């Protein structure tokens, strides 16, 4: 584990749709690489709880995709809020990138 301002952070978000103003995050995953893209660490993969009415508002593609992958089942039983998932992800990233970089 080495903090380095040259490390790159890759964050993958699964969402209820594509509009960041109205849709919600249902999963976050993080990878840290060096500048040559060698993977240094894989962070937590966190399913984020969302209320059923939010999940019911997803379009057909997202509902089918996230059901087939099993993500919706994980979201429904998750104990993580968006804030808790963000905090855990940030705590992981502190080990790899200096604050403010």
DSSP file (Angstrom, degrees, kcal/mol; ACC not computed):
  #  RESIDUE AA STRUCTURE BP1 BP2  ACC     N-H-->O    O-->H-N    N-H-->O    O-->H-N    TCO  KAPPA ALPHA  PHI   PSI    X-CA   Y-CA   Z-CA
    1    1 A X              0   0    0      0, 0.0     2,-0.4     0, 0.0    95,-0.1   0.000 360.0 360.0 360.0 125.3    0.0    0.0    0.0
    2    2 A X        -     0   0    0      2,-0.1     2,-0.4    94,-0.0    93,-0.0  -0.947 360.0-138.2-146.4 122.5    1.5    3.3   -1.1
    3    3 A X        +     0   0    0     -2,-0.4     2,-0.3    94,-0.1    94,-0.2  -0.615  36.4 162.0 -74.5 130.9    0.0    6.8   -1.2
    4    4 A X    >   -     0   0    0     92,-2.4     3,-1.5    -2,-0.4    -2,-0.1  -0.954  43.0-141.1-154.7 129.4    1.1    8.5   -4.4
    5    5 A X  T 3  S+     0   0    0     -2,-0.3    92,-0.1     1,-0.3    -1,-0.1   0.632 103.2  62.2 -69.5 -10.7   -0.3   11.5   -6.2
    6    6 A X  T 3  S+     0   0    0      2,-0.1    -1,-0.3    -3,-0.0    91,-0.1   0.604  78.6 110.0 -86.8 -13.0    0.4    9.8   -9.5
    7    7 A X    <   -     0   0    0     -3,-1.5     2,-0.4    89,-0.3    27,-0.2  -0.310  64.2-136.0 -62.0 146.5   -2.0    6.9   -8.7
    8    8 A X  E     -A   33   0A   0     25,-3.0    25,-2.4    89,-0.0     2,-0.5  -0.861   8.1-146.6-107.8 141.0   -5.2    6.9  -10.7
    9    9 A X  E     -A   32   0A   0     -2,-0.4     2,-0.5    23,-0.2    23,-0.2  -0.918   9.8-167.5-109.7 129.1   -8.6    6.2   -9.3
   10   10 A X  E     -A   31   0A   0     21,-3.0    21,-2.4    -2,-0.5     2,-0.5  -0.974   6.1-172.6-117.2 122.5  -11.3    4.4  -11.3
   11   11 A X  E     -A   30   0A   0     -2,-0.5     2,-0.5    19,-0.2    19,-0.2  -0.967   6.5-164.3-120.7 127.2  -14.9    4.5  -10.0
   12   12 A X  E     -A   29   0A   0     17,-2.8    17,-1.9    -2,-0.5     2,-0.5  -0.945   8.7-168.8-110.1 123.6  -17.7    2.5  -11.5
   13   13 A X  E     -A   28   0A   0     -2,-0.5     2,-0.5    15,-0.2    15,-0.2  -0.944  11.0-158.5-113.4 131.1  -21.2    3.5  -10.5
   14   14 A X  E     -A   27   0A   0     13,-2.4    12,-3.2    -2,-0.5    13,-1.5  -0.917  25.8-177.7-100.1 134.8  -24.3    1.4  -11.2
   15   15 A X  E     -A   25   0A   0     -2,-0.5    10,-0.2    10,-0.3     3,-0.1  -0.802  43.7-111.9-131.1 169.2  -27.4    3.6  -11.2
   16   16 A X  S    S-     0   0    0      8,-2.3    43,-0.5    -2,-0.3     2,-0.3   0.595  98.0 -25.8 -76.0  -9.8  -31.1    3.5  -11.5
   17   17 A X  S    S-     0   0    0      7,-0.3    -1,-0.1    41,-0.1    41,-0.0  -0.941  73.7 -85.1-177.6-167.2  -30.8    5.4  -14.8
   18   18 A X  S    S+     0   0    0     -2,-0.3     2,-0.8    -3,-0.1     3,-0.1   0.455  89.6  95.7-103.5  -2.7  -28.6    7.9  -16.6
   19   19 A X    >>  -     0   0    0      1,-0.2     4,-3.3     5,-0.0     3,-1.0  -0.797  53.9-164.4 -94.5 108.3  -29.8   11.2  -15.3
   20   20 A X  T 34 S+     0   0    0     -2,-0.8    -1,-0.2     1,-0.2     5,-0.1   0.678  87.4  60.0 -66.7 -14.5  -27.6   12.3  -12.4
   21   21 A X  T 34 S+     0   0    0      1,-0.1    -1,-0.2    -3,-0.1    -2,-0.0   0.795 124.8  12.4 -79.9 -28.7  -30.2   14.8  -11.3
   22   22 A X  T <4 S+     0   0    0     -3,-1.0    -2,-0.2     2,-0.0     2,-0.1   0.667 108.7  82.0-122.6 -25.3  -33.0   12.3  -10.7
   23   23 A X     <  -     0   0    0     -4,-3.3     2,-0.3     1,-0.0    31,-0.0  -0.471  66.2-133.6 -89.4 160.6  -31.5    8.8  -10.7
   24   24 A X        -     0   0    0     -2,-0.1    -8,-2.3    30,-0.1     2,-0.3  -0.798  15.5-110.6-117.8 152.2  -29.8    7.1   -7.7
   25   25 A X  E     +A   15   0A   0     -2,-0.3   -10,-0.3   -10,-0.2     3,-0.1  -0.629  31.2 173.0 -77.5 132.9  -26.6    5.2   -7.2
   26   26 A X  E     +     0   0A   0    -12,-3.2    22,-2.6     1,-0.4     2,-0.3   0.491  67.0  17.6-118.0  -9.8  -27.2    1.5   -6.4
   27   27 A X  E     -AB  14  47A   0    -13,-1.5   -13,-2.4    20,-0.3     2,-0.4  -0.951  57.1-167.8-159.3 143.4  -23.6    0.2   -6.5
   28   28 A X  E     +AB  13  46A   0     18,-1.9    18,-2.8    -2,-0.3     2,-0.3  -0.998   8.5 176.5-131.3 137.1  -20.1    1.7   -6.3
   29   29 A X  E     -A   12   0A   0    -17,-1.9   -17,-2.8    -2,-0.4     2,-0.4  -0.987   9.6-161.4-137.4 147.1  -16.8   -0.1   -7.0
   30   30 A X  E     -A   11   0A   0     14,-0.5    13,-3.1    -2,-0.3     2,-0.4  -0.982   9.4-176.1-135.8 140.3  -13.3    1.4   -7.0
   31   31 A X  E     -AC  10  42A   0    -21,-2.4   -21,-3.0    -2,-0.4     2,-0.5  -0.988  12.8-151.6-130.7 143.4   -9.9    0.4   -8.5
   32   32 A X  E     +AC   9  41A   0      9,-2.8     8,-3.2    -2,-0.4     9,-1.7  -0.965  20.0 176.8-113.6 131.4   -6.6    2.1   -8.0
   33   33 A X  E     -AC   8  39A   0    -25,-2.4   -25,-3.0    -2,-0.5     6,-0.2  -0.855  29.0-116.6-125.0 164.0   -3.9    1.9  -10.7
   34   34 A X    >   -     0   0    0      4,-1.9     3,-2.4    -2,-0.3   -27,-0.1  -0.389  50.5 -87.4 -84.6 176.7   -0.5    3.3  -11.3
   35   35 A X  T 3  S+     0   0    0      1,-0.3    -1,-0.1     2,-0.1   -28,-0.1   0.734 131.6  56.7 -61.3 -20.5    0.1    5.7  -14.2
   36   36 A X  T 3  S-     0   0    0      2,-0.1    -1,-0.3     0, 0.0     3,-0.1   0.332 120.3-111.5 -90.4   7.4    0.8    2.6  -16.4
   37   37 A X    <   +     0   0    0     -3,-2.4     2,-0.4     1,-0.3    -2,-0.1   0.599  64.7 151.5  73.5  16.1   -2.6    1.2  -15.5
   38   38 A X        -     0   0    0      1,-0.1    -4,-1.9     2,-0.0     2,-0.3  -0.643  53.5-112.6 -72.9 131.1   -1.3   -1.7  -13.4
   39   39 A X  E     +C   33   0A   0     -2,-0.4    -6,-0.3    -6,-0.2     3,-0.1  -0.511  39.1 173.8 -70.5 124.6   -3.9   -2.5  -10.8
   40   40 A X  E     -     0   0A   0     -8,-3.2     2,-0.3     1,-0.4    -7,-0.2   0.763  64.9  -6.4 -97.1 -35.6   -2.6   -1.6   -7.3
   41   41 A X  E     -C   32   0A   0     -9,-1.7    -9,-2.8   -40,-0.0     2,-0.5  -0.986  52.0-139.7-161.2 148.3   -5.8   -2.3   -5.3
   42   42 A X  E     -C   31   0A   0     -2,-0.3   -11,-0.2   -11,-0.2     3,-0.1  -0.969  28.5-150.4-111.1 124.1   -9.4   -3.1   -5.6
   43   43 A X        -     0   0    0    -13,-3.1   -13,-0.1    -2,-0.5    46,-0.1  -0.071  37.7 -58.1 -82.0-174.3  -11.6   -1.2   -3.2
   44   44 A X        -     0   0    0     44,-0.1     2,-0.6   -15,-0.1   -14,-0.5  -0.356  39.9-142.8 -66.6 145.1  -14.9   -2.3   -1.7
   45   45 A X        -     0   0    0    -16,-0.2     2,-0.5    -3,-0.1   -16,-0.2  -0.956  28.8-171.7-106.5 113.4  -17.8   -3.1   -4.0
   46   46 A X  E     -B   28   0A   0    -18,-2.8   -18,-1.9    -2,-0.6     2,-0.4  -0.927  21.5-152.1-121.6 119.0  -20.8   -1.8   -2.2
   47   47 A X  E     -B   27   0A   0     -2,-0.5     2,-0.5   -20,-0.2    33,-0.4  -0.720  24.3-143.9 -79.5 136.1  -24.5   -2.3   -3.1
   48   48 A X        -     0   0    0    -22,-2.6    33,-0.2    -2,-0.4    30,-0.1  -0.903  12.2-119.5-112.2 125.5  -26.5    0.7   -1.8
   49   49 A X        +     0   0    0     31,-2.3     2,-0.3    -2,-0.5    33,-0.2  -0.344  33.3 178.6 -61.7 136.0  -29.9    0.4   -0.4
   50   50 A X        -     0   0    0     25,-0.3    28,-0.1    31,-0.1     5,-0.1  -0.990  34.3-100.9-135.2 145.7  -32.7    2.3   -2.2
   51   51 A X    >>  -     0   0    0     -2,-0.3     4,-1.8     1,-0.1     3,-0.8  -0.232  33.6-112.8 -62.3 153.1  -36.4    2.3   -1.4
   52   52 A X  H 3> S+     0   0    0      1,-0.3     4,-2.6     2,-0.2     5,-0.2   0.837 115.1  59.5 -59.5 -36.1  -38.7    0.1   -3.5
   53   53 A X  H 3> S+     0   0    0      1,-0.2     4,-0.6     2,-0.2    -1,-0.3   0.852 105.7  49.5 -64.9 -31.7  -40.4    3.2   -5.0
   54   54 A X  H X4 S+     0   0    0     -3,-0.8     3,-0.7     2,-0.2     4,-0.2   0.920 112.1  47.4 -69.0 -44.3  -37.1    4.3   -6.4
   55   55 A X  H >< S+     0   0    0     -4,-1.8     3,-1.4     1,-0.2    -2,-0.2   0.870 107.5  56.9 -64.8 -36.1  -36.3    0.9   -7.8
   56   56 A X  H 3< S+     0   0    0     -4,-2.6    -1,-0.2     1,-0.3    -2,-0.2   0.701  98.1  63.0 -68.7 -18.6  -39.8    0.7   -9.3
   57   57 A X  T << S+     0   0    0     -3,-0.7    -1,-0.3    -4,-0.6    -2,-0.2   0.493  78.6 113.1 -84.3  -3.4  -39.2    4.0  -11.3
   58   58 A X  S <  S-     0   0    0     -3,-1.4   -41,-0.1    -4,-0.2   -42,-0.0  -0.349  72.5-111.7 -67.7 149.7  -36.3    2.4  -13.3
   59   59 A X     >  -     0   0    0    -43,-0.5     4,-2.4     1,-0.1     5,-0.2  -0.226  35.3 -96.7 -72.7 172.3  -36.9    2.0  -17.0
   60   60 A X  H  > S+     0   0    0      1,-0.2     4,-2.7     2,-0.2     5,-0.3   0.886 121.1  53.0 -60.6 -42.1  -37.2   -1.5  -18.5
   61   61 A X  H  > S+     0   0    0      1,-0.2     4,-2.9     2,-0.2     5,-0.2   0.947 112.9  42.9 -61.6 -49.0  -33.5   -1.8  -19.5
   62   62 A X  H  > S+     0   0    0      2,-0.2     4,-2.7     1,-0.2     5,-0.3   0.904 114.2  51.1 -64.7 -41.4  -32.2   -1.0  -16.1
   63   63 A X  H  X S+     0   0    0     -4,-2.4     4,-1.6     2,-0.2     5,-0.2   0.945 115.3  42.0 -60.4 -48.0  -34.7   -3.2  -14.3
   64   64 A X  H  X S+     0   0    0     -4,-2.7     4,-2.9    -5,-0.2     5,-0.2   0.941 117.0  47.2 -64.2 -48.5  -33.9   -6.1  -16.6
   65   65 A X  H  X S+     0   0    0     -4,-2.9     4,-1.8    -5,-0.3     6,-0.2   0.929 116.2  42.5 -61.4 -48.4  -30.1   -5.6  -16.5
   66   66 A X  H  <>S+     0   0    0     -4,-2.7     6,-2.2    -5,-0.2     5,-0.7   0.753 115.8  50.1 -75.4 -23.5  -29.9   -5.1  -12.7
   67   67 A X  H ><5S+     0   0    0     -4,-1.6     3,-1.0    -5,-0.3    -2,-0.2   0.929 110.6  48.8 -73.6 -48.2  -32.2   -8.0  -12.0
   68   68 A X  H 3<5S+     0   0    0     -4,-2.9    -2,-0.2     1,-0.3    -3,-0.2   0.845 111.7  49.6 -61.0 -34.8  -30.3  -10.4  -14.3
   69   69 A X  T 3<5S-     0   0    0     -4,-1.8    -1,-0.3    -5,-0.2    -2,-0.2   0.635 111.6-120.4 -79.1 -13.2  -27.0   -9.5  -12.7
   70   70 A X  T <>5S+     0   0    0     -3,-1.0     4,-1.6    -4,-0.4    -3,-0.2   0.421  79.4 121.9  87.6  -1.4  -28.5  -10.0   -9.2
   71   71 A X  H  >< +     0   0    0     -5,-0.7     4,-2.7    -6,-0.2     5,-0.2   0.905  67.1  56.2 -64.2 -41.7  -27.7   -6.4   -8.2
   72   72 A X  H  > S+     0   0    0     -6,-2.2     4,-2.3     1,-0.2    -1,-0.2   0.885 106.1  51.4 -60.6 -36.9  -31.3   -5.5   -7.4
   73   73 A X  H  > S+     0   0    0     -7,-0.3     4,-1.1     1,-0.2    -1,-0.2   0.912 111.8  47.2 -63.0 -41.2  -31.5   -8.4   -4.9
   74   74 A X  H  X S+     0   0    0     -4,-1.6     4,-0.8     1,-0.2    -2,-0.2   0.871 111.0  52.1 -68.0 -36.6  -28.3   -7.1   -3.2
   75   75 A X  H >< S+     0   0    0     -4,-2.7     3,-0.7     1,-0.2   -25,-0.3   0.915 105.5  54.9 -64.3 -43.3  -29.6   -3.5   -3.2
   76   76 A X  H 3< S+     0   0    0     -4,-2.3    -1,-0.2     1,-0.2    -2,-0.2   0.794 116.8  35.5 -64.1 -28.6  -32.8   -4.6   -1.5
   77   77 A X  H 3< S+     0   0    0     -4,-1.1    -1,-0.2    -3,-0.2    -2,-0.2   0.440  91.2 118.9-104.5  -0.8  -31.0   -6.3    1.4
   78   78 A X    <<  -     0   0    0     -4,-0.8   -30,-0.1    -3,-0.7    -3,-0.0  -0.300  49.1-159.8 -66.1 148.8  -28.1   -3.8    1.7
   79   79 A X        +     0   0    0    -32,-0.2     2,-0.4     2,-0.1    -1,-0.1   0.294  60.0 107.2-106.4   5.6  -27.5   -1.9    4.9
   80   80 A X        -     0   0    0    -33,-0.4   -31,-2.3    -5,-0.1     2,-0.2  -0.706  53.5-157.1 -89.5 133.2  -25.5    0.8    3.2
   81   81 A X     >  -     0   0    0     -2,-0.4     4,-2.4   -33,-0.2     5,-0.2  -0.538  37.4-103.4 -89.4 169.5  -26.8    4.3    2.5
   82   82 A X  H  > S+     0   0    0      1,-0.2     4,-2.3   -33,-0.2     5,-0.2   0.910 124.3  51.0 -58.8 -41.3  -25.2    6.5   -0.2
   83   83 A X  H  > S+     0   0    0      2,-0.2     4,-2.4     1,-0.2    -1,-0.2   0.901 109.9  48.3 -65.4 -41.6  -23.4    8.4    2.5
   84   84 A X  H  > S+     0   0    0      2,-0.2     4,-2.4     1,-0.2     5,-0.2   0.905 111.9  49.4 -65.7 -40.9  -22.0    5.3    4.2
   85   85 A X  H  X S+     0   0    0     -4,-2.4     4,-2.2     2,-0.2    -2,-0.2   0.910 112.0  48.5 -64.4 -41.9  -20.8    3.9    0.8
   86   86 A X  H  X S+     0   0    0     -4,-2.3     4,-2.7    -5,-0.2    -2,-0.2   0.916 111.6  49.9 -63.5 -43.2  -19.1    7.2    0.0
   87   87 A X  H  X S+     0   0    0     -4,-2.4     4,-2.2     2,-0.2    -2,-0.2   0.911 111.8  47.1 -63.8 -42.9  -17.4    7.3    3.4
   88   88 A X  H  X S+     0   0    0     -4,-2.4     4,-2.0     2,-0.2    -1,-0.2   0.894 113.1  49.4 -66.5 -38.8  -16.1    3.8    3.1
   89   89 A X  H  X S+     0   0    0     -4,-2.2     4,-2.3    -5,-0.2    -2,-0.2   0.927 111.4  48.7 -65.0 -44.8  -14.9    4.4   -0.4
   90   90 A X  H  X S+     0   0    0     -4,-2.7     4,-1.7     1,-0.2    -2,-0.2   0.886 108.7  53.9 -63.1 -38.9  -13.1    7.6    0.6
   91   91 A X  H  X S+     0   0    0     -4,-2.2     4,-0.5     1,-0.2    -1,-0.2   0.916 109.7  48.1 -61.8 -42.9  -11.5    5.9    3.6
   92   92 A X  H >< S+     0   0    0     -4,-2.0     3,-1.2     1,-0.2     4,-0.3   0.922 110.1  52.3 -60.4 -45.2  -10.1    3.2    1.2
   93   93 A X  H >X S+     0   0    0     -4,-2.3     4,-2.2     1,-0.3     3,-1.9   0.777  93.2  71.9 -67.7 -27.2   -8.8    5.9   -1.2
   94   94 A X  H 3< S+     0   0    0     -4,-1.7    -1,-0.3     1,-0.3    -2,-0.2   0.785  92.7  58.6 -57.6 -26.9   -6.9    7.8    1.6
   95   95 A X  T << S+     0   0    0     -3,-1.2    -1,-0.3    -4,-0.5    -2,-0.2   0.679 116.5  31.7 -74.4 -17.1   -4.4    4.9    1.6
   96   96 A X  T <4 S+     0   0    0     -3,-1.9   -92,-2.4    -4,-0.3     2,-0.4   0.678 118.4  38.3-117.5 -24.8   -3.6    5.5   -2.1
   97   97 A X  S  < S-     0   0    0     -4,-2.2    -1,-0.3   -94,-0.2   -92,-0.1  -0.996  79.2-114.0-136.4 133.8   -3.9    9.2   -3.0
   98   98 A X    >   -     0   0    0     -2,-0.4     3,-1.7     1,-0.1    -3,-0.1  -0.299  50.2 -86.7 -61.7 149.5   -3.0   12.3   -1.0
   99   99 A X  T 3  S+     0   0    0      1,-0.3    -1,-0.1     2,-0.1   -94,-0.0  -0.279 113.5  21.2 -56.4 137.9   -5.9   14.5    0.1
  100  100 A X  T 3         0   0    0     -3,-0.1    -1,-0.3     1,-0.0    -2,-0.1   0.468 360.0 360.0  84.0   2.2   -6.9   17.0   -2.5
  101  101 A X    <         0   0    0     -3,-1.7    -2,-0.1    -4,-0.0    -3,-0.1   0.424 360.0 360.0-102.5 360.0   -5.3   15.2   -5.5
